[in-house]
Amino acid sequence: MKILRNLSWIRVPAMFAVVGILSGALMSPDAMAQEAKAVENFPAVLHRNITLWSDGTRLSGVLFWPKGREEGEKLPAIVLCNGWGGTKAFLMRSGIAPRFAAAGYVVINYDYRNWRDFGSGVMGEFACHIFDPVFTALELSHCLSIRAEVPETNKETFPAWQIAQFTFPGTKYTAEKTINGAWCNGPKQPSRDLVPMPPRLFRPIN
């Protein structure tokens, strides 16, 4: 599977916190044992789902560690980040993460942006904030209808692009009884003819 970019969202303070948790500096054996589950085919390894936050962005991950860790014992930590490939579920099924834990390491793997386990995709991370000033200024309420267009979808990642069209009831600040809004991300972009702005203000699509 293609590794999605966005390592810039994984900030240094968050990574120090992760390593602290993994090494045992911030998490006691009792805390690690909460909701701990055995790993199939690896009887000496435990794991649990965790949530990490970095600059307001949620990371969905799995924490692995060997059984029998003593109170105060600190173990070497491994963060399976960019370069390992696939999702956190793949790293579980393939046995990569459990094998490290069985060898005495504490391990974390997590999903990057646009993986479904990660959060809400570009719509939830950006559109809600970009729409907010307009929504607030016009005193808009719940939309009357939504029409979305996306390419083929799957169970692991969000679409590579999407176009969402919203119709809201008009307010005292609108000229008509309804007002339309649209969100586009990815290579599907609105025509520049709809927004007569200087070319330099249009960001190129990567």
N, C-alpha and C positions, 0 to 999 in steps of 0.2 A: 504494500500500500504506500501511497505517496505520503511522505512526511510533510505536514503543513508547517509553514513558517510561523513566525511570531514569537521567537525566543526572546525578543525585546520585552515581552510582557512579563517574563520571569525575572523579577528584580532581585538584586543581590541580597537585600534584607530578608526577603522571603526564603531564599535558598539557604541562608545561614540558619534560619529558624527550622527549615526542613532537616538540615544536617544535625542540628541540636536535638530535635525530636528523635531522629534515627539513632543517634549515638547513645541515647539514654539520658542526656543532660536535662531534658525537659519532660521526659515521660518515664514514670516509674513502672516496674514490672506489673504492679496491680492495675495501673491505668492501661497498660498495653494488653492486659488479659481481658479487659472488658470487651464483650462482643467478639472475642477472638474465635476463629474457626480453623479447623484443621484443613490442610491442603491435600487434595486427592493425590495419591501416589508419593506423597512426601510426609510421612508420619511424624518427622521431627521438626516440622515447620508449621507455624501459625500465621494467620493473616487477618486483617480487618480493613474495611473500607474507611477512607478518611477524606476530609475536605480541607483544602488549603486555599487561602486567599492571598492574592498578590495585586496590590493597587486596585482593589475592588473587583478583581476578576477571579471567579471561582475555578479551582482546579479539582477535578475528581480523581482520586488516586487510590492505591492499595498499598498497605504497609505489611511487609513480611519480616518475620524474625524467628530465630531458632528457639525451640522449647528449652526450658530449664535455665533461663537467664537469671543470674543472682541479683539480689538487691544491690544497687550501686555499680553493678558491672556495666562498663561501657564497651560497646562493640563497634567495629569498623562499619561505616555506612556507605552504601552505593545508591546513587540516584540514576535510574535508567531514563535518561532524557533523550534529546535529539540524536538520532543515529541508530537507535535500536529498532525502529520501525514498528508499524502497526499500532494497535490500541493497547490499553492496559489489559484488556481481556485476552488479547493475543499473547502478551508476555506471560500471562497466567497459564493459558492452554499449552503454550510451547514448552513450559517448564523452565524458561530462562530465569525469571525472578526467583522461583522456589529453589532452584539449584544453588544460587548464591546464598540464600538464607540457610539452606542445609549445610553449607560450608562454613557457617559462622558469622555471616554478615547480616546487618539489618538493611532492608531494601525497600525502596519506594519506586513505583512507576505510576504514571498519570497520563491523562489525555490532554491534548492541545486544543486550542480553539477550533471550532467547527466539527469536533467530534460530539456526538449526541450526549455522551456521558459528561461532557465538559460543561454544558450550559445551554444557552439559547441561541447560539450562532450570532451572526452579524446583526440580525434584526434586534435581538435582545440586548446586545452590547452597545450598539451605536444608534440604531434608528430611534429608540426610545428617548435618547438624550438630544438627538438632532431635532426631533419633532417637538420636544418639550417647550421651547420658546414660542413657537407658533401656536401650539395647543393652548398654552397659558395666556398668551396675548389676546387671542381671539375668543377665549373662554369657551372652548369647544367641550362637548360632552361625549357620551358613548357614540360610536359610529353606527350609522344605519346599515351599512353593508361593507363587506370586504371581498375583494376579488384578487386571488393570487395566482401567479404563473411561475412555475419552477421546472427545471429539467427533471430527468429521471432521478428518483430518490432511493435511498437504501436505509438500513437499520443502524448504520454506524456513524454516518456523517451527515451534516446539513448540506443542502444543495449548493452547488458552485456559484449559482446566481439566482436571484429572485426579483420579481416585480410584484409589489403589493399596492393595490388601489383601494382607497378608503373614501367613503361618502359620510360626511358629518351633517347633522342638522345645522342650519344657519343660526347665527347669533346677531346681536345688535351691531356687530362690527363687520358683518358680511353683507354683500349686495343682494344675494339670492337666498332662497329658502334652504338651500343646501350648499355645501362647499366640498370640493374634492381635494384629496391629497394623494400622493404616490411616493413609494419608497423603492429605489432600485439599488442593487449592489452586484458586484461582479462585472462581467463584460457587457451585460445588458444595461445600457445607459439611455436616458431620454435624448431626443434630438436636441441639438444645440439651438435649433430654430425656436424651440419653445422657451428658451431662456437666453435672451440676447445679451450675452456678457462677453467681455474681451477674452480671446483665446487663452491668454496667460492665466486666467482665473480657473480654467478647467484643468484638473489634475489628470495626467495621463493614466491610463489603465494598465496595470502590470499583468 
